[in-house]
Amino acid sequence: MYRFLIVIEKAGKNYSAYCPDLPGCVATGKTREETERNMHKAVEMHIQGMLEDNLPIPVNVATAEYIAVAA
């Protein structure tokens, strides 16, 4: 099993997502939930393609963290 960080962003009237550790692996959707489902499928397809092409699966290096600042 592979685990990858995905980033979901509001983009106008829809959402977009990408995976920092899988360049070019992106998805969109009308809702956050739809975008997450679409991104899950995109990552699965991306990894399957890499395995079929005998390419190495990238090591997870991306992380995310929220910070709080006083304004």
Residue frames as qw, qx, qy, qz and C-alpha x, y, z in Angstrom:
[[0.000, 0.890, 0.457, 0.000, 0.00, 0.00, 0.00],
 [0.401, 0.224, 0.004, 0.888, 1.16, 3.51, -0.81],
 [0.150, -0.830, -0.447, 0.297, 0.18, 6.72, 0.99],
 [0.385, 0.278, 0.180, 0.862, 0.49, 10.16, -0.58],
 [0.016, -0.537, -0.341, 0.771, -0.34, 13.65, 0.61],
 [0.232, 0.560, 0.558, 0.567, -2.85, 15.47, -1.58],
 [0.052, -0.292, -0.215, 0.931, -3.62, 19.17, -1.49],
 [0.121, 0.648, 0.712, 0.242, -7.19, 20.31, -2.22],
 [0.123, -0.231, -0.078, 0.962, -7.83, 23.95, -3.04],
 [0.347, 0.734, 0.491, -0.318, -10.92, 26.00, -3.77],
 [0.295, -0.098, 0.498, 0.809, -10.69, 27.20, -7.38],
 [0.291, -0.064, -0.319, -0.900, -13.48, 29.59, -8.27],
 [0.744, -0.114, 0.014, -0.658, -16.70, 27.55, -8.44],
 [0.951, 0.007, -0.305, -0.055, -15.00, 24.18, -8.12],
 [0.615, -0.676, 0.399, 0.076, -12.06, 22.49, -6.40],
 [0.699, 0.557, -0.445, 0.054, -8.72, 21.25, -7.65],
 [0.786, -0.541, 0.298, 0.021, -6.22, 18.86, -6.13],
 [0.598, 0.625, -0.493, 0.097, -2.65, 17.76, -6.68],
 [0.911, -0.376, -0.012, 0.172, -0.08, 15.46, -5.13],
 [0.046, -0.916, 0.384, 0.103, 3.28, 17.13, -4.41],
 [0.501, -0.428, 0.735, 0.161, 5.10, 13.78, -4.59],
 [0.567, 0.305, 0.719, 0.263, 3.54, 12.79, -7.94],
 [0.044, 0.454, -0.191, -0.869, 4.14, 15.69, -10.36],
 [0.278, 0.074, -0.629, -0.722, 1.40, 15.95, -12.96],
 [0.233, -0.359, -0.904, 0.010, -1.12, 13.97, -10.93],
 [0.172, 0.040, 0.198, -0.964, -4.11, 16.31, -10.60],
 [0.058, -0.483, -0.859, -0.162, -7.91, 16.20, -10.37],
 [0.189, -0.131, 0.060, -0.971, -10.88, 18.55, -10.12],
 [0.154, -0.445, -0.882, -0.010, -14.48, 18.38, -8.93],
 [0.207, -0.668, -0.305, -0.646, -17.55, 20.42, -8.12],
 [0.639, -0.729, 0.020, -0.245, -17.28, 19.66, -4.41],
 [0.159, -0.688, 0.690, -0.158, -14.42, 18.92, -2.04],
 [0.742, -0.115, 0.635, -0.184, -15.68, 15.36, -1.64],
 [0.827, 0.542, 0.141, -0.050, -15.93, 14.79, -5.40],
 [0.314, 0.832, -0.446, 0.105, -12.44, 16.20, -5.85],
 [0.420, -0.521, 0.722, -0.176, -11.06, 13.88, -3.17],
 [0.845, 0.158, 0.499, -0.111, -12.67, 10.86, -4.87],
 [0.686, 0.726, -0.052, 0.019, -11.36, 11.96, -8.26],
 [0.051, 0.801, -0.582, 0.130, -7.89, 12.48, -6.84],
 [0.679, -0.288, 0.661, -0.134, -7.93, 9.02, -5.26],
 [0.852, 0.420, 0.314, -0.002, -8.68, 7.55, -8.70],
 [0.430, 0.862, -0.255, 0.082, -5.99, 9.74, -10.31],
 [0.261, -0.683, 0.672, -0.115, -3.34, 8.60, -7.83],
 [0.806, -0.021, 0.586, -0.079, -4.33, 4.95, -8.33],
 [0.766, 0.626, 0.137, 0.046, -4.04, 5.32, -12.10],
 [0.169, 0.888, -0.417, 0.099, -0.75, 7.20, -11.82],
 [0.469, -0.513, 0.712, -0.098, 0.81, 4.53, -9.59],
 [0.850, 0.211, 0.480, -0.052, -0.56, 1.70, -11.76],
 [0.616, 0.782, -0.078, 0.050, 0.99, 3.32, -14.82],
 [0.047, -0.799, 0.589, -0.110, 4.34, 3.68, -13.08],
 [0.672, -0.257, 0.688, -0.094, 4.26, 0.02, -12.04],
 [0.830, 0.461, 0.314, -0.023, 3.36, -1.09, -15.59],
 [0.487, 0.831, -0.215, 0.162, 6.24, 1.00, -16.96],
 [0.856, -0.143, -0.259, 0.425, 8.63, -0.43, -14.32],
 [0.149, 0.680, -0.182, 0.694, 9.27, 3.04, -12.93],
 [0.346, -0.111, -0.706, 0.608, 10.18, 3.54, -9.26],
 [0.300, -0.799, -0.483, -0.195, 7.38, 4.73, -7.01],
 [0.141, 0.644, -0.275, 0.700, 8.42, 8.04, -5.40],
 [0.429, -0.267, -0.678, 0.535, 9.14, 8.14, -1.70],
 [0.202, -0.881, -0.391, -0.172, 6.80, 10.40, 0.26],
 [0.473, 0.019, -0.245, 0.846, 8.61, 13.58, 1.18],
 [0.176, -0.489, -0.162, -0.839, 5.76, 16.11, 1.27],
 [0.257, -0.397, -0.753, 0.458, 4.20, 16.96, 4.61],
 [0.141, -0.652, -0.286, -0.688, 1.59, 19.47, 5.71],
 [0.373, -0.358, -0.601, 0.610, 1.13, 21.41, 8.89],
 [0.095, -0.862, -0.318, -0.382, -1.13, 24.22, 10.03],
 [0.414, -0.051, -0.390, 0.821, 0.37, 27.07, 12.03],
 [0.158, -0.868, -0.471, 0.009, -1.40, 29.75, 14.04],
 [0.380, 0.147, -0.080, 0.910, -0.40, 33.39, 13.97],
 [0.059, -0.716, -0.491, 0.493, -1.86, 36.37, 15.80],
 [0.328, 0.516, 0.379, 0.695, -3.01, 39.15, 13.53]]
